[in-house]
Amino acid sequence: MRRFSQRNQLVTLNEINITPLLDLAFVLLIIFVITTPLLEQSINLKLPVGGAAREAADPKNVVSAEVGIDGVYYLRGRRLGSIEALETELRAEQARNPDLIVRIRADREGKFRYPVEIIDAARRNGITRFDIATEAPRR
């Protein structure tokens, strides 16, 4: 009879230990859950409250056009400055993706003309699908 202490020390494992793999998967999941909302918002805005629930749009078709309270325009988090520069970029985006949806993010304390200028610039270039970002009402 062979005793446990007499076993060969160079025994190969027939099983894979998946505990470290699961730990890594959970850490990555937590990182993605935390960072995804931060990627959507590039400038700090106080969005207006209200609006209906959004239906899910394909994220590759959505481009975020933002305007700060000071009237500076951004597209996908990149500062463009003027409405003319934003219109040029929207024209290029429309050429790449005909199913483009423009998500407009504007500060609730800002002037109403800034988001309207984004809509006008988009319509001049054949973009007719918009999404105005709002905060959910508090209950």
HUBELDA-V191529 format. One record per run of one state. SS is the DSSP state (H for helix, E for strand, L for the rest). FROM is the first residue (numbers start at 1). TO is the last residue. If there is no record, write none. Layout:
BEGIN
ss=SS from=FROM to=TO
ss=SS from=FROM to=TO
END
This chain:
BEGIN
ss=L from=1 to=3
ss=H from=4 to=6
ss=L from=7 to=18
ss=H from=19 to=40
ss=L from=41 to=48
ss=E from=49 to=49
ss=L from=50 to=58
ss=H from=59 to=61
ss=E from=62 to=67
ss=L from=68 to=72
ss=E from=73 to=75
ss=L from=76 to=77
ss=E from=78 to=81
ss=L from=82 to=82
ss=H from=83 to=96
ss=L from=97 to=100
ss=E from=101 to=106
ss=L from=107 to=111
ss=H from=112 to=124
ss=L from=125 to=129
ss=E from=130 to=132
ss=L from=133 to=134
ss=E from=135 to=135
ss=L from=136 to=139
END
